[in-house]
Amino acid sequence: MKHTLAFLFSLFLVCTSVVAQTQKKTDSIPVKTYRYGVRVGVDLSKIARSFYEKDYKGLELVGDYRLAKKYYIAGEIGNENKTVNDEQLNFTTKGTFIKVGFDYNLYDNWLNMENMVYIGARYGVSSFSQTLNSYKIYDRSAYFGYPQSIQSGEEFKGLSAQWIEILLGVKTKVFNNFYVGFSLRVNKLFSNKTPENFDNLFIPGFNRTYDGTFGVGFNYTVSYFIPIYKKKAPIAIVPKKK
Amino acid sequence: MKKLLILFIVALISLSSCEADDICSEATPTTPRLIIDFYDISNPTLTKNVTTLGIIGEGTTTVILFTNVSKIKVPLDISKDISKYQFILNYGNSNPAFINTDILQFDYTRRNVYVSRACGYKTLFNLDATNPFTQTDADTPDGLWMKNITVLQSNISSEDETHLSISF
């Protein structure tokens, strides 16, 4: 529910800023130029969760580099530390992740607007450790009494996972070179080094794992664009009227 | 474009609502019980039903009652290395002469094995190699009704196989 609210809020915020942008009018004669450079930012949702969720600490830095008019090399790097308290299990996962891939801008910008509605793909890898704090035995009969929680504290080190993400996102310039954006992601694990007698139930960067190998994630970013060079649009290309 | 966005959001919501693995399903094998088959002592290849059999574990007062079955499932204590039961044949019979109690103590080692997020762990048992069980008579002796007890499988890891056979 918390996540759903965050989604809706993000959606609202980004949509309104997109609308606000499209209503802007320029007085000068339009000269279409494309700016190329590096954009760096941070995932606000992980920072926010670190404050309001006492069992979570996370940070994710994001970046992209505009390679061609519509293509961006993009990636994320971060660290997560999460304690999950389930009915049968209580464990803590700590680790680092890196995701690299590309974004493809689907949005036709007018004039000098620099918004993005994009699809992208990432290859993600995470290295982490898990500590099983406590667990319960599942005993259906419970004849000799209900199973009590057993303290463990066993640490499983050197765990890793690799996955592919497909994402859909929006980035919009709010002022100067500042952008806000969000992305929704569907992840598919393809390599998962699990510990003996336990499982990787949470993977930093991938998020919680379900019965299968699919997962979902999202981020909400604020980023700053560092321009490096500009390209003028070829004269032949006239912005389409819609 | 819009269609793609809607499709993506729908896919995301449907995936994130896959909470089925939050409930430990009945179909998931968890801590197994000891499976006992009853056989006819006069014809050891034939299973024999117990008319009524009540078992009571030491430290509890709850009776587990079996009627007209040849296969029973006995819970083992997951917090101790022994489980001791009274096996009361013809439990609750109006004629006290038919009621016969034997005491069986099972000795085993335990290990806890991971199952899943929803189920947590299960305990698997290994019956002691030299002394898997001890049969004694009731406190008020009435003779032993179990004539022959054989361990078929000392490794109790599932309820799919029979671990012990008792002839009477």
Interface residues (C-beta under 8 A of the other chain):
Chain A: H3 D86 E87 Q88 L89 L106 V117 I119 Y135 K136 I137 Y138 D139 R140 S141 Y143 F144 G145 P147 Q148 I150 L168 L184 V186 N197 F198 D199 L201 Y210 D211 F214 G215 V216
Chain B: M1 L4 L5 F8 I9 A11 L12 L15 S16 C18 A20 D21 C24 T30 T31 R33 G57 G59 T60 T62 I64 P75 D77 I78 S79 K80 S83 N112 V113 Y114 V115 S116 R117 A118 C119 G120 Y121 K122 T123
